[in-house]
Amino acid sequence: MSRFLFVTLLLLSPGAHAQVQLDARLPSSASVGLLEDLSINDSALFNSSFCFKNGGVLVPGWTRPADLANSTSSARGIILKLQVLPGHRLKATYVDAAQAQNKAKGNPSAPQVLSKEQYTQEILADVRSIYSEGPWGTLSCDEERHQDPLRHVNPFAVESINGYETLSELLASLRQSTETR
């Protein structure tokens, strides 16, 4: 009986258990379905997940593609189509999220859902969120890393959005399109 009591106390004592240390992250090869898993020229749809560093707009490599085909909720607004370019760069294009979801669910000739004005307003709102820091805006890539030190940010630089290399060019084109109506 005393041997049983000794073993029980040994197992229940706090120093007797090994403790797993949070000292490493899984290698990226163990991750499936992330931006960093895509090959050059691959493209996928993503919800906006920008971070910024040194005046540049980036997307963390841990960002998961949107699964519009299996989503039970209806997509609204816009979504980013990201194409991977050589050198950890991306070409981004805003697309109509509802149309993209209809195509993902098997309707390749799905019509556009957003009007040109709605499309423009959605892009403006997303660009505003890029300029807004904090929990509902865009964080610096360093802040992203600080919030979850086990997650490797591995950012991809956004080379262009809708063909424009700066946000000011994109905004000017949107302004011009609203003025011509």
N, C-alpha and C positions, 0 to 999 in steps of 0.2 A: 504494500500500500504506500509506503513512504517513497519508493522508487517512482510510482505512478504520480504522486503529488509533486515530486521533484521535476519530472519531465513536463508536467502540466505547467508548473510555475516557470520553467525555463522557456517554454513556448509562448507563454503570455507576457513575459517581460519585454519591455520595449527595446532593449538592446539586443535581443536574441533574433530579431527579424532583419533580414537584408532589406535594404531600401533602394529602390530604383532611383537613380539620379537623372534629372533632366539635363543632360549635358550634350546632347547631339540631336540632330533631326534626321529623319529618314532620308536616304539618298534620293535624288530626283528620279532615278530610274525606278524607284518603288512607287512613285506617284503615277496615276493614270488619269488621263483626261484633263490635263492642265495646259495652259498656254505654252509653257516651256517644253511640253511633249510634242508640239507640232513641228513638222519639218518645213524647210524653206519652200515657199509658194503655197503651203497649206493655208486655208482660211477657215474661220469659224465665227459664229456670232457670240458676242459677249455683252453683258450689261456693263455700263461704264464703271471702270475700276481704275481710275487714273491715280498716279502719284506724281510728284514733281521733284526735280533735282537740277540745280544749276540752271534754272530758267527753262528747262526742257520738260515736256510732258512725257511720262512713261507709264507703262502698264506692268504691274508685278507679274512675274512668271507663274506664280501660284494661282492666278485667276482661272476659274473654271468656265468653260464654254456654257452658254445657255442651252438647256435641253428643251427647246420649244416643241419638239414632236411629242414628248411625253408629259408635258406640263398640263395640269388640269385647269389652270387658270388661263384666261384669255390675255394674250399679250397686247399691250397698249403703248402708244408713243413711239419712240425710236430705240434702236439697238445698234450696237457697233459691229460691223463686219471687219474683222482684223485679218490681214494677210501678212504672213511672216516673210520678211525679206532677209537677205544675207546680213550678217553682222549684228544680230540681235535687234533688228529694226522692224517696224510695223507700218503698214499702210492701212489707215482707218477710213471707213466710210460709214456714215449714218444711213441706216435703212429703216423702212417702215416695219415696226415690230409685228404688227398684226398680219401684214402681208407675208413676212418671213415665216411666221408660225403656220399660216395656211400652206405655204410651200413645203415646210418641214413635215406637215401632216399629210402630204401626198397630193397637193393641188399645185402643180408647177406653173399653171397659168393664173394663179390667184391675182386679183386686181389690187392695186394700191388702195389702202384704206384711208390714209391721211391725205387731206388736201395739201396743196403746196404751202398754203399759209400755216396750217397746223404743223407740217413738217418743219418749216422755218422756226416757228415758235418753240417746238420741242428741242431743236438744236440750240437755240438761244438759251433756253433753260438749262441745258446740259453744260454749255460753255460757262454760264454764270456759276454753276456748281464747281467747276474747275477752279474758278477764282475765289471761291469761298473756302476758307480753311476751317478745320474743326470736324466734329463728329458727323455733320451732314454735308460736308464739302470734301475737298481734296486735301489729303495730308502729304507732307513731304515723304519721299521714299525712306528717309532716315526715321521719321516718326512711325511709318508702317513697320519698319524693322524693330523699333523700340517697343511697339505695342505687342508684338509677338516675336520675341527673340529666337524662338525655335523654328520659325518659318523663314526660309531664305527668300528674300524679295526677288532676286534675280531679274531685274527690270529690263524690259524691252523698250527702246526709244521709239516714240511715235514720230515717224518721218513726215507724214502728211495726214490731214483729216479732210476728206472730200476733195482731195487734190491740192489743198493749201498747206504751205509749210509753216505758217504762223497763224495763231488764233486771230490776230488783227486782220489778216487777209480773209480768213473765213468769215469773221464778223462783217467786214466791209461788203463781201459778196452777198451776205444775207440781207444787209441793210439795202443794198442796191436792188435785190429782188423784191423787197417789200415796197420800195419807192416806185417801181415800174408798174405797179398795179393801179 
